[in-house]
């Protein structure tokens, strides 16, 4: 199991030591042209997590390649680049520019951002077109808001995706206590954090059953137990997102907590826990372990 960051939840150039605590670093989404993103206010806290409407703010592929990528390569960790766009041609252009760069290990196709308009809906078409211009591993980042997530995941698999990133944020709204107007300037934004965790579990469970693709599970991961449950649902790797804003040391802590959870339940390694929610189950726990696990709070 690898521990990554969710795209957009960590600036490695500002916090390089945090990035080095991960098994791979995922960049913020890169588009063909520079983007300022949405107008502020762009981030808001809620009782159930965080809303953001950043709008894919980024320097564009030219500046990313010339200035950012060389510095990111100095981190010494595998680099995943999140690829975004507003048409099939946008995705192909960015992926083609990244294809010859040895610094880049994997491309994550951001196919589900809720904070921009005109994101292409045909996942299979985008994956196939990008597959034609690069041999790098491709992970399709999907939203649980699609009508049939299993069918969408299978379309990505058929088109040549090497893995899935599950899940992106879901659209949500927060209102100001006094004015009852939307807190975010855009209105709605992408909800992440604790409220997303059951959604992420269901998505990983569905796509593990419907495809043979490896899954990076993400959504509300703040403790080792959360990582373990994503593995059990079918994820082979786990990404931490919102938790990094409050706890930059979350990666190390989650690893330690996950190890303790695995030992308590009798698993030899994280990989042995992958998919157990589909019927195999954990080894028989000792009675005292079973009692301790039963007291773990749901949140």
C-alpha positions in Angstrom: 0.0 0.0 0.0 1.2 3.5 -0.9 0.1 6.6 0.9 -0.4 9.7 -1.3 -2.0 13.1 -1.1 -5.2 14.0 -2.8 -4.5 16.5 -5.6 -4.8 20.1 -4.5 -4.4 19.4 -0.8 -0.7 19.9 -0.6 1.7 22.4 -2.1 5.0 20.5 -2.2 7.0 23.6 -3.1 5.8 25.2 0.1 5.9 22.1 2.4 8.6 19.8 0.8 9.0 17.8 4.0 5.4 16.9 4.1 5.6 15.8 0.5 8.6 13.6 1.3 6.6 11.9 4.0 4.4 10.4 1.3 5.0 7.4 -1.0 4.1 9.5 -4.0 3.2 13.2 -4.5 0.2 14.2 -6.6 0.3 17.7 -8.1 -2.5 20.2 -8.4 -4.4 19.8 -11.6 -2.5 21.3 -14.6 -4.4 22.6 -17.7 -3.1 23.8 -21.1 -3.3 27.5 -20.2 -2.8 29.4 -17.0 -5.9 29.8 -14.8 -6.6 32.2 -12.0 -9.5 30.1 -10.8 -12.7 31.2 -9.3 -13.1 34.5 -7.4 -12.8 34.4 -3.6 -14.2 33.4 -1.2 -13.0 29.9 -2.4 -12.7 27.8 0.7 -15.1 27.4 3.6 -15.3 25.1 6.6 -18.5 23.3 7.5 -19.5 21.1 10.4 -19.1 18.1 8.1 -15.9 19.0 6.2 -14.5 21.6 3.9 -16.0 23.2 0.8 -13.7 24.5 -1.9 -14.3 26.2 -5.3 -10.7 26.9 -6.3 -11.5 26.3 -10.0 -8.3 24.6 -11.1 -6.1 27.6 -10.5 -2.7 26.7 -12.0 0.2 28.2 -14.0 -0.5 26.2 -17.2 1.6 23.4 -18.7 4.4 25.7 -20.1 5.3 27.2 -16.7 4.7 23.9 -14.9 7.3 22.1 -17.2 9.8 25.0 -17.1 9.6 26.0 -13.5 7.6 23.7 -11.2 8.5 20.2 -12.5 12.3 20.5 -12.0 11.8 21.6 -8.4 9.3 18.9 -7.7 11.7 16.3 -9.1 14.2 17.3 -6.3 11.8 16.0 -3.7 13.0 12.5 -4.3 9.5 11.0 -4.3 7.5 9.6 -7.3 5.5 12.3 -9.0 2.0 12.0 -10.2 0.7 14.9 -12.3 -3.0 15.7 -12.3 -4.2 16.5 -15.8 -7.2 18.6 -16.4 -9.0 20.4 -19.2 -12.3 21.5 -20.8 -12.2 19.4 -23.9 -10.7 16.2 -25.1 -8.0 18.1 -26.9 -7.0 19.8 -23.6 -6.3 16.5 -21.9 -4.4 15.1 -24.9 -2.3 18.3 -25.1 -1.2 18.3 -21.5 -0.7 14.5 -21.4 1.4 14.7 -24.6 3.6 17.4 -23.2 4.2 15.3 -20.0 4.7 12.0 -21.9 8.5 12.4 -22.5 9.3 13.7 -19.1 11.1 11.0 -17.0 10.4 13.0 -13.8 6.7 12.1 -14.1 5.7 8.6 -13.0 2.0 8.6 -13.4 -0.8 10.8 -14.9 -4.0 11.2 -13.0 -6.8 12.4 -15.3 -9.1 14.8 -13.4 -12.4 13.8 -15.0 -14.7 15.0 -12.2 -14.0 18.5 -10.9 -17.3 20.0 -9.6 -15.9 23.6 -9.5 -15.5 24.3 -13.2 -17.9 24.2 -16.2 -17.6 22.1 -19.3 -15.6 19.1 -18.0 -15.9 16.4 -20.6 -18.4 13.7 -19.7 -17.2 10.8 -21.8 -14.7 9.2 -19.6 -13.8 6.4 -22.0 -13.2 8.8 -24.9 -10.8 10.9 -22.9 -8.9 8.0 -21.5 -8.6 6.4 -24.9 -7.4 9.6 -26.5 -4.8 10.2 -23.8 -3.7 6.5 -23.9 -2.8 7.1 -27.5 -0.2 9.8 -26.7 1.5 8.3 -23.6 2.7 5.0 -22.2 2.8 6.3 -18.7 0.4 4.8 -16.1 -3.0 6.5 -16.3 -5.4 6.8 -13.3 -8.9 8.1 -13.9 -10.2 10.3 -11.0 -13.9 9.8 -10.9 -16.8 11.2 -9.0 -19.4 9.2 -7.1 -22.0 11.5 -8.4 -22.2 9.8 -11.8 -25.4 7.8 -12.6 -23.6 4.5 -12.8 -20.1 4.5 -11.3 -19.5 0.9 -12.0 -20.2 1.4 -15.7 -18.1 4.5 -15.8 -15.2 2.7 -14.2 -15.5 -0.2 -16.7 -15.4 2.3 -19.5 -12.2 3.8 -18.2 -10.7 0.3 -17.9 -11.7 -0.7 -21.4 -10.3 2.5 -22.8 -6.8 1.8 -21.3 -6.8 3.2 -17.8 -4.3 1.6 -15.4 -6.1 2.5 -12.2 -8.8 4.6 -10.6 -8.7 7.4 -8.1 -11.9 7.4 -5.9 -13.4 9.8 -5.2 -13.4 13.4 -6.1 -15.4 15.9 -4.0 -19.2 16.2 -4.2 -21.0 19.4 -4.8 -22.2 21.1 -1.6 -23.4 24.5 -0.3 -22.8 26.5 2.9 -24.8 29.5 3.9 -23.6 32.4 6.0 -25.2 32.3 9.5 -26.2 36.0 9.4 -27.0 36.8 5.8 -28.1 33.3 4.7 -26.2 33.9 1.4 -23.7 31.3 0.0 -20.3 31.5 1.7 -18.4 30.7 -1.4 -18.4 33.3 -4.2 -19.3 30.7 -6.8 -22.1 29.4 -4.7 -21.7 25.7 -4.4 -18.3 24.0 -4.1 -16.7 20.6 -3.7 -17.3 18.9 -0.3 -14.4 17.0 1.2 -13.6 15.6 4.6 -15.5 13.3 7.0 -18.9 13.5 5.2 -17.2 12.0 2.1 -15.9 8.9 3.8 -18.9 6.6 3.4 -19.3 7.8 -0.2 -15.6 6.8 -0.9 -16.1 3.4 0.7 -19.1 2.7 -1.4 -17.2 3.8 -4.6 -14.2 1.7 -3.8 -16.4 -1.3 -3.0 -18.3 -0.9 -6.3 -15.3 -0.4 -8.5 -13.4 -3.3 -6.9 -16.3 -5.5 -7.8 -16.8 -4.2 -11.3 -13.3 -3.8 -12.6 -9.8 -5.3 -12.2 -8.1 -2.0 -11.8 -6.1 -0.9 -8.8 -7.8 1.8 -6.8 -6.4 4.8 -4.9 -9.1 5.4 -2.2 -9.6 8.9 -0.8 -12.3 10.8 1.0 -12.3 11.8 4.7 -9.1 9.8 5.6 -7.9 11.2 8.9 -7.0 8.1 10.9 -5.4 4.7 10.4 -8.9 3.0 10.8 -10.2 5.1 7.8 -7.3 3.8 5.6 -7.9 0.2 6.7 -11.6 0.5 5.8 -10.8 1.8 2.3 -8.4 -1.1 1.9 -11.1 -3.6 3.0 -13.5 -2.0 0.5 -11.1 -2.6 -2.3 -8.5 0.2 -2.5 -4.9 -0.9 -2.9 -3.5 2.6 -2.1 -4.9 5.4 0.0 -4.7 9.2 -0.4 -5.0 11.9 2.4 -6.6 15.2 1.6 -8.4 17.6 3.9 -6.7 16.2 7.0 -3.3 17.6 5.7 -4.6 21.2 6.2 -5.1 20.6 9.9 -2.3 18.1 10.5 0.8 18.2 8.2 2.1 15.2 10.0 -1.0 13.1 9.2 0.9 10.7 6.9 3.2 9.4 9.5 0.5 9.2 12.1 -1.9 7.4 9.8 0.8 4.8 9.0 1.4 4.1 12.7 -2.3 3.9 13.4 -2.9 1.6 10.4 -0.1 -0.7 11.5 -1.7 -1.0 15.0 -5.1 -1.7 13.5 -3.7 -4.4 11.2 -1.9 -6.1 14.1 -5.0 -6.0 16.3 -7.0 -7.7 13.6 -4.4 -10.2 12.7 -3.3 -9.0 9.3 0.3 -9.5 8.2 0.4 -6.4 5.9 -1.9 -3.8 4.4 -2.1 -5.7 1.2 -3.6 -8.7 3.0 -6.6 -6.4 4.0 -7.4 -5.4 0.4 -10.9 -6.5 -0.5 -11.8 -8.3 2.6 -15.2 -6.5 2.8 -16.1 -8.6 -0.2 -16.4 -11.7 1.8 -13.1 -13.1 2.9 -13.0 -11.3 6.2 -10.1 -10.8 8.6 -8.4 -13.6 10.6 -10.2 -14.6 13.7 -9.3 -12.0 16.3 -8.5 -12.7 19.9 -11.5 -12.0 22.2 -9.8 -8.9 23.8 -9.1 -7.5 20.3 -12.7 -8.1 19.2 -13.9 -6.1 22.3 -11.5 -3.2 21.6 -12.4 -3.0 17.9 -16.1 -2.9 18.8 -15.5 0.3 20.7 -14.0 2.2 17.8 -16.4 5.2 17.2 -18.0 5.5 13.8 -16.5 9.0 13.5 
